[in-house]
Amino acid sequence: MVNALKGILIECDIPMKQFIVSINDQLPNAQKFIIYDLDDTHLFVQPHVADMLQNKVKDFLDKITYEKPA
């Protein structure tokens, strides 16, 4: 018998993966969204967290990005 899970495959660099894992680790067990940690650059997550992750990653990147003053 085959088991199938619906989810989203995330491919990112190692630091971004660690950021996503840290978000997951801060949540209570009932709300954790990582289904499988596949390797150093891939995660398989629940599909309902896509928007939340995009917003948190965007906010994180905005905080660490430096723009030279004009």
Protein Blocks (a to p, Z undefined) as FASTA:
>chain_A
ZZddddddddddfklmmmmmmmmmmpcfklpcbfbdfblmbccddfklmmmmmmmmmmmm
mmmpccddZZ
